[in-house]
Amino acid sequence: MKARVHVMLKNGVLDPQGEAVRHALGALGFAGVNGVRQGKVIELDLAEGATEADVTAMCEKLLANTVIESYSVEIG
């Protein structure tokens, strides 16, 4: 079974990497980009019987810093 976890900084948390990407895009001539938020995607190859609750527990304990990051889980 596969799971995909999307982790992003919460709204209101400064994103220096996103700001660097926005600035670089402007320097390359891509006008009109007003903001960039950068996150990460974690793909998990899980054993049969794993549940979405298991992946959520993984996120809460390791994969996301829930103080400053939010996450979403896709199972499929």
C-alpha positions in Angstrom: 0.0 0.0 0.0 1.2 3.5 -0.8 0.7 6.7 1.2 1.6 10.2 0.3 2.0 12.9 3.0 2.0 16.6 2.0 3.7 18.8 4.7 3.5 22.6 4.5 4.3 25.5 6.8 1.2 26.8 8.5 -0.2 30.2 7.4 1.5 33.0 9.2 4.8 31.1 9.6 7.6 32.8 7.6 8.8 30.7 4.7 12.4 31.9 3.7 12.8 29.1 1.1 9.5 30.1 -0.5 10.6 33.7 -0.5 13.9 32.8 -2.1 12.1 30.9 -4.9 9.8 33.9 -5.4 12.7 36.3 -5.7 14.6 34.0 -8.1 11.6 33.6 -10.3 11.3 37.4 -10.5 15.0 37.6 -11.4 14.5 35.1 -14.2 11.8 37.3 -15.7 8.7 35.5 -14.4 6.6 38.5 -13.4 3.3 38.2 -11.4 4.4 35.7 -8.8 3.2 37.3 -5.6 4.0 34.5 -3.2 5.5 31.1 -2.9 5.1 28.5 -0.1 7.5 25.6 -0.2 6.7 22.2 1.3 7.6 18.6 1.1 6.0 15.4 -0.1 6.8 12.1 1.7 5.9 8.8 -0.1 5.6 5.7 2.1 5.4 2.2 0.9 3.5 0.4 3.6 2.9 -3.2 4.5 -0.6 -4.6 4.1 -2.8 -3.8 7.0 -1.4 -0.3 7.6 -4.1 2.3 8.1 -4.5 6.0 7.6 -4.4 6.2 11.4 -1.0 4.7 11.4 0.2 7.3 8.9 -1.3 10.0 10.9 0.5 8.8 14.0 3.8 8.8 12.0 3.1 12.4 11.0 2.3 13.5 14.6 5.4 11.8 16.0 8.1 12.4 13.2 7.1 13.5 9.7 5.7 16.9 10.5 6.5 19.5 13.2 2.9 20.2 14.1 3.7 23.4 15.9 4.6 25.1 12.6 3.5 22.7 9.9 0.3 21.2 8.7 0.0 17.9 6.8 -2.5 16.0 4.7 -2.5 12.2 4.0 -3.4 10.4 0.8 -3.8 6.6 0.8 -3.9 4.8 -2.4 
